[in-house]
Amino acid sequence: MKIIEKLKDIIATQNIKKTIYNFLAVIISCIILLISWSTFYPKENKSTEKIESLQTSRIEKNEYFYTDSMDKKLEQILSQINGVGDVDVMITYETSSEVVPASNITKSLQTTKENDSQGGTRTTTQENITEQIVTLNNSDYKNAPVVIKEIKPIVRGVIVVAEGAGNPKVKSALIDAVTTIFQIKSYKVKVYEKR
């Protein structure tokens, strides 16, 4: 009640127009401040950023796991060849893994025929294609894309360092094994003797 009485006193003692203009100026300033607040301090969408970082890290971990496991598998297989001994392998790749997500594709085709007053005909065709990626919504992977297939990276070259690589037959066997496994040309495989 005291506030209302004070406002009445202020209005009575001052010019009413001036008070109303000041009041409107304060309201407009507050509105502008509220609108610009989101521009200067944008709301962080932590859930979206978290999901994107989880998906990215999952893809990176899968790619690292694939390349590291290929090195280990190749070392294990090559070390079992007669006369090879201890083996170290390095595989380089031309590309990284590629993931192909599932998507819903909607196509619409609209054809319009127009006749003008002089007997001419004009046909207009408009095609709209909309693609939306299909996502999973479960507790582990919120909004994770559904993967149709994953394309493994292409092998650029392989270096093999083995104890028995000084023997020409062993060296030839190592080159044959690597070229067979990765379906690459023999010049992309280098074999060296381990010191």
Disulfide bonds with the S-S distance in Angstrom:
none
